Amino acid sequence: MRRILVSTTTVGVVAVALLLSQTGFDSAKQPKTDAVHSFGAIQPRLSGDGKQVCFSYQGSIWTMPVSTGSAMTAKRLTSGEGFDLEPAWSPDGSKIAFMRTPNYGTGLLTIVDAKSGKAIKLPNTVVVRGTVVYYKLDFHPDGKRILGVLNVDQKNVGLAWYNIETGDVQTLIADVPRWSRFALSQDGKQIAYTETMDVQGQQMGNDGHEADVWLVSANGGEPRKCGRFSSRIFDLCWSADGESLFATTDVGGVHNDVWEIPIDVDKASIDEASARKLTFGQADEDRPSVSRDGQWLLYSDNQRGLTALTSRHLPSGVSETLTVADFDHGEPTGTFTIDCVDADTRNTVTARISLKHEGGKYYSPIGTLPRVLKGFGHFYCDGKQTLTVPAGKYRLKAFRGPEYKVTEYNFEIKPGQNDHREVHLNRWAHPQKDGWYSGENHIHANYGYGEWYNSPETMARQSSGENINVSNFVVANSDGNGTYDREFFRGGVDPNSRKDCILYWNQEFRSTIWGHLTLVNLNQLVEPIYTGFKNTTNPWDIPTNSDIADKTHWQNGLVNYTHVAQNPADPYQNPYTGKSIPIDVALGKIDTLDLNATYAGTTVLWYKLLNCGFRLTASAGTDCFLNRIRSRVPGGDRVYVKIDRSLTYKKWIEGLRSGRSIVSNGPMLKFTANDKGIGSTLKIDSSSVVNIIAEARANFPMQKLEVLYNGKVIREVTLDGDKLAAKIADGLKLKRSGWIAVRAYGPTTIDHPTSQLYAHTSPIYVVVDGKPAGSREDAEYFLKWIDRLSLAVRLRDRIPTDELRKHVDSQFDAARDVYADIAEKFE
């Protein structure tokens, strides 16, 4: 069967129709339709004559006639290993250039015949540098040269022309600004490109959220600055007459709209005052392209969750969503139904599914939001779903968070076959039976630079698929004024929560100098949402993080430091370091901090703060961006919290606040000292023996299990055999007050979602002979840290009044007094 007719064929194709509706958010609620609207086509490009569109979909390049008023057939053009992205038409429409990448990043320049899909041999090996950062490819009107940010024969040539016949290279801009976007004029004479205000070593947005627009001749020469646009530009193309740019930008909000910005090439100037906003969707309109005659504008629109393709007749301003009647894979197909069940309970469950055609692409049902992790495509199967795929051999992997084993099936789908497979998800751990419930505090449902638009329904599906008990999503800004997902904030548990899968929209407070906080258990958002973003509504470094913590605690919220430090050698030295954490902890403002495996510098700081005698609970937050195809999974790092009896959000928060937590991305830990559990206080005299029991189990091989006392390893086991379990039982003589904790770690594997296998308990606090804990060395470390931060704040000069400067200085001084007192009292 070569063609899939949506209106007349198999059960799987009927499911296609059901999966796509005007809402796009929940396939179970889709009404029947004879045509597909929002199906997930990305990076569309209109052909020069305006009659066809090419796009990337399911990892392949597809083409489709552009027809308003009737549904058309989409034809798959490419197949084989890798993800095919960023297609571009040749001027005559006979060829399509694109990049083929193994991991949704950098990839090989590839050119195929636009009708047959046959590859055209190139003189050199040409690598297109990460399109997430730079975007895209353009053909010159001569049809012989391609413009892109390239590496040719392993040499970085910057933004350059590449001659597809001779292999000749002409560099136009050697050092392309990061996050630059560029576009070639339709006559091939000019290149417009953008440059952000971002400065190396500073957070994005710290120095402004505007975009400078530049012109450079397509023949090379000195770039000319055309002016500064008042917000980021995420993509752009030229009008047919060369008198304006069509740009996608979030000016005035958080979602991308298409704007038309007049440009004068002779004067090298843009006229923002005369710019027109063309689209007004509730989500993102993106990736504009224009026909040579200037009649048609094409762009993507993700307001229904997945992207749709919209064609706009520029003279009249009338827009219409393109519809697909059928999908022609160019080879025989079959249908496949997946039914996910828990192997023990036999209950239907949601799972993360990776389905790969042998030697080919990853596939997902229409209506789901496909994503990529570690180069592997995946989607979330909410119980039972059907999809149509090319016939052949397949590998299916099913995941459901760290408590379940990875399930793998290998099978064949034959032409015309309607196959069904019940996917069994097998638990190897069930911490909830012992009162430990998982969660995390830092999930972005929608954030900049993404393809999809998420809703609470899609987030419930994904959280359930990762088996997270508590998902704290965050309202936050990114580079400028806009605040993402404010519309989802309820000040309580979201009504789309499921049994043992609680959703709660909270907040990330983002400061460009003090660091980032996640504020959870909020009844209301804490204003301002951010500080220190130049040329926004709050460019000042005030209020401080301590001030924000006070506002959070007034409503019984919990204050958590997120992505505290990345560099263990010098934790201060990173633009996203939580630089004011020593101050805020000393003043008693912080409840928890994220201790993810990827935040190596955080562990160093945490140990030092604990050594100073502060009590600070370990938490977790992945900082994942789930509207992006290439994204970490929520709960990849998570925190398990001990609560009594059944799960409620309030009990989970209070358990975390009280210190009963274990951070893990896989290993399951147990730890007691004299039968006291994690978060407890153990009071002993210096002659006592402390009997500890530390246990670790994992689904993937571990390397070590360690017991720590005041930051030093005092007992350890190096695992051998299958390396899936370890235990330490011993008696300890502890001479000084402080803390003890347990950690386990090991290398990552191909099926593990993060960079390292890792787990760490919060401390059991130890009071010896009634004396407090403290460390002169660590207190002096933080005194130097505070001096370093104080100087940086003065040099930034972003505190607007003398009174506010005195307020900030008082917090510095109060924290200094705390550490000076510790340094004086302890060795």
Rosetta blueprint (number, residue, H / E / L):
1 M L
2 R L
3 R E
4 I E
5 L E
6 V L
7 S L
8 T L
9 T L
10 T L
11 V H
12 G H
13 V H
14 V H
15 A H
16 V H
17 A H
18 L H
19 L H
20 L L
21 S L
22 Q L
23 T L
24 G L
25 F L
26 D L
27 S H
28 A H
29 K H
30 Q L
31 P L
32 K L
33 T L
34 D L
35 A L
36 V E
37 H L
38 S L
39 F L
40 G L
41 A L
42 I E
43 Q E
44 P E
45 R E
46 L E
47 S L
48 G L
49 D L
50 G L
51 K L
52 Q E
53 V E
54 C E
55 F E
56 S E
57 Y E
58 Q L
59 G L
60 S E
61 I E
62 W E
63 T E
64 M E
65 P E
66 V L
67 S L
68 T L
69 G L
70 S L
71 A L
72 M E
73 T E
74 A E
75 K E
76 R E
77 L L
78 T L
79 S L
80 G L
81 E L
82 G L
83 F E
84 D E
85 L E
86 E E
87 P E
88 A E
89 W E
90 S L
91 P L
92 D L
93 G L
94 S L
95 K E
96 I E
97 A E
98 F E
99 M E
100 R E
101 T E
102 P L
103 N L
104 Y L
105 G L
106 T L
107 G E
108 L E
109 L E
110 T E
111 I E
112 V E
113 D E
114 A L
115 K L
116 S L
117 G L
118 K L
119 A E
120 I L
121 K L
122 L L
123 P L
124 N L
125 T L
126 V E
127 V E
128 V E
129 R L
130 G L
131 T H
132 V H
133 V H
134 Y H
135 Y L
136 K L
137 L L
138 D E
139 F E
140 H L
141 P L
142 D L
143 G L
144 K L
145 R E
146 I E
147 L E
148 G E
149 V E
150 L E
151 N E
152 V E
153 D L
154 Q L
155 K E
156 N E
157 V E
158 G E
159 L E
160 A E
161 W E
162 Y E
163 N E
164 I L
165 E L
166 T L
167 G L
168 D L
169 V E
170 Q E
171 T E
172 L E
173 I E
174 A L
175 D L
176 V L
177 P L
178 R L
179 W L
180 S L
181 R L
182 F E
183 A E
184 L E
185 S L
186 Q L
187 D L
188 G L
189 K L
190 Q E
191 I E
192 A E
193 Y E
194 T E
195 E E
196 T E
197 M L
198 D L
199 V L
200 Q L
201 G L
202 Q L
203 Q L
204 M L
205 G L
206 N L
207 D L
208 G L
209 H L
210 E L
211 A E
212 D E
213 V E
214 W E
215 L E
216 V E
217 S E
218 A L
219 N L
220 G L
221 G L
222 E L
223 P L
224 R E
225 K E
226 C E
227 G E
228 R E
229 F E
230 S L
231 S L
232 R L
233 I E
234 F E
235 D E
236 L E
237 C E
238 W E
239 S L
240 A L
241 D L
242 G L
243 E L
244 S E
245 L E
246 F E
247 A E
248 T E
249 T E
250 D L
251 V L
252 G L
253 G L
254 V L
255 H L
256 N L
257 D E
258 V E
259 W E
260 E E
261 I E
262 P E
263 I E
264 D E
265 V L
266 D L
267 K L
268 A L
269 S E
270 I E
271 D L
272 E H
273 A H
274 S H
275 A L
276 R E
277 K E
278 L L
279 T L
280 F L
281 G L
282 Q L
283 A L
284 D L
285 E E
286 D E
287 R E
288 P E
289 S E
290 V E
291 S L
292 R L
293 D L
294 G L
295 Q L
296 W E
297 L E
298 L E
299 Y E
300 S E
301 D E
302 N L
303 Q L
304 R L
305 G L
306 L L
307 T L
308 A E
309 L E
310 T E
311 S E
312 R E
313 H E
314 L L
315 P L
316 S L
317 G L
318 V E
319 S E
320 E E
321 T E
322 L L
323 T L
324 V E
325 A E
326 D E
327 F E
328 D E
329 H L
330 G L
331 E L
332 P L
333 T E
334 G E
335 T E
336 F E
337 T E
338 I E
339 D E
340 C E
341 V E
342 D E
343 A L
344 D L
345 T L
346 R L
347 N L
348 T E
349 V L
350 T E
351 A E
352 R E
353 I E
354 S E
355 L E
356 K E
357 H E
358 E L
359 G L
360 G L
361 K L
362 Y E
363 Y L
364 S L
365 P L
366 I L
367 G L
368 T L
369 L L
370 P L
371 R E
372 V E
373 L E
374 K L
375 G L
376 F E
377 G E
378 H E
379 F E
380 Y E
381 C E
382 D E
383 G L
384 K E
385 Q E
386 T E
387 L E
388 T E
389 V E
390 P E
391 A L
392 G E
393 K E
394 Y E
395 R E
396 L E
397 K E
398 A E
399 F E
400 R L
401 G L
402 P L
403 E L
404 Y E
405 K L
406 V L
407 T E
408 E E
409 Y E
410 N E
411 F E
412 E E
413 I E
414 K L
415 P L
416 G L
417 Q L
418 N E
419 D E
420 H E
421 R E
422 E E
423 V E
424 H E
425 L E
426 N L
427 R E
428 W L
429 A L
430 H L
431 P H
432 Q H
433 K H
434 D H
435 G L
436 W E
437 Y E
438 S E
439 G E
440 E E
441 N E
442 H E
443 I E
444 H E
445 A L
446 N L
447 Y L
448 G L
449 Y L
450 G L
451 E L
452 W L
453 Y L
454 N L
455 S L
456 P H
457 E H
458 T H
459 M H
460 A H
461 R H
462 Q H
463 S H
464 S H
465 G H
466 E L
467 N L
468 I L
469 N L
470 V E
471 S E
472 N E
473 F E
474 V E
475 V E
476 A E
477 N E
478 S L
479 D L
480 G L
481 N L
482 G L
483 T E
484 Y E
485 D L
486 R H
487 E H
488 F H
489 F L
490 R L
491 G L
492 G L
493 V E
494 D L
495 P L
496 N L
497 S L
498 R E
499 K L
500 D L
501 C E
502 I E
503 L E
504 Y E
505 W E
506 N E
507 Q E
508 E E
509 F E
510 R E
511 S E
512 T L
513 I L
514 W L
515 G E
516 H E
517 L E
518 T E
519 L E
520 V E
521 N L
522 L L
523 N L
524 Q L
525 L L
526 V L
527 E L
528 P L
529 I L
530 Y E
531 T E
532 G L
533 F L
534 K L
535 N L
536 T L
537 T L
538 N L
539 P L
540 W L
541 D L
542 I L
543 P L
544 T L
545 N H
546 S H
547 D H
548 I H
549 A H
550 D H
551 K H
552 T H
553 H H
554 W H
555 Q L
556 N L
557 G L
558 L E
559 V E
560 N E
561 Y E
562 T L
563 H L
564 V L
565 A L
566 Q L
567 N L
568 P L
569 A L
570 D L
571 P L
572 Y L
573 Q L
574 N L
575 P L
576 Y L
577 T L
578 G L
579 K L
580 S L
581 I H
582 P H
583 I H
584 D H
585 V H
586 A H
587 L L
588 G L
589 K L
590 I L
591 D L
592 T E
593 L E
594 D E
595 L L
596 N L
597 A L
598 T L
599 Y L
600 A H
601 G H
602 T H
603 T H
604 V H
605 L H
606 W H
607 Y H
608 K H
609 L H
610 L H
611 N H
612 C L
613 G L
614 F L
615 R L
616 L L
617 T E
618 A E
619 S E
620 A L
621 G L
622 T L
623 D L
624 C E
625 F E
626 L L
627 N L
628 R L
629 I L
630 R E
631 S L
632 R L
633 V L
634 P L
635 G L
636 G L
637 D L
638 R E
639 V E
640 Y E
641 V E
642 K E
643 I L
644 D L
645 R L
646 S L
647 L L
648 T L
649 Y H
650 K H
651 K H
652 W H
653 I H
654 E H
655 G H
656 L H
657 R H
658 S L
659 G L
660 R L
661 S E
662 I E
663 V E
664 S E
665 N L
666 G L
667 P L
668 M E
669 L E
670 K E
671 F E
672 T E
673 A E
674 N L
675 D L
676 K E
677 G L
678 I L
679 G L
680 S L
681 T E
682 L E
683 K E
684 I E
685 D L
686 S L
687 S L
688 S L
689 V L
690 V E
691 N E
692 I E
693 I E
694 A E
695 E E
696 A E
697 R E
698 A L
699 N L
700 F L
701 P L
702 M L
703 Q L
704 K E
705 L E
706 E E
707 V E
708 L E
709 Y E
710 N L
711 G L
712 K E
713 V E
714 I E
715 R E
716 E E
717 V E
718 T E
719 L L
720 D L
721 G L
722 D L
723 K L
724 L L
725 A E
726 A E
727 K E
728 I E
729 A E
730 D E
731 G E
732 L E
733 K L
734 L L
735 K L
736 R L
737 S L
738 G E
739 W E
740 I E
741 A E
742 V E
743 R E
744 A E
745 Y E
746 G E
747 P E
748 T L
749 T L
750 I L
751 D L
752 H L
753 P L
754 T L
755 S L
756 Q E
757 L E
758 Y E
759 A E
760 H E
761 T E
762 S L
763 P L
764 I E
765 Y E
766 V E
767 V E
768 V E
769 D L
770 G L
771 K L
772 P L
773 A L
774 G L
775 S L
776 R H
777 E H
778 D H
779 A H
780 E H
781 Y H
782 F H
783 L H
784 K H
785 W H
786 I H
787 D H
788 R H
789 L H
790 S H
791 L H
792 A H
793 V H
794 R H
795 L H
796 R H
797 D L
798 R L
799 I L
800 P L
801 T L
802 D H
803 E H
804 L H
805 R H
806 K H
807 H H
808 V H
809 D H
810 S H
811 Q H
812 F H
813 D H
814 A H
815 A H
816 R H
817 D H
818 V H
819 Y H
820 A H
821 D H
822 I H
823 A H
824 E H
825 K H
826 F L
827 E L
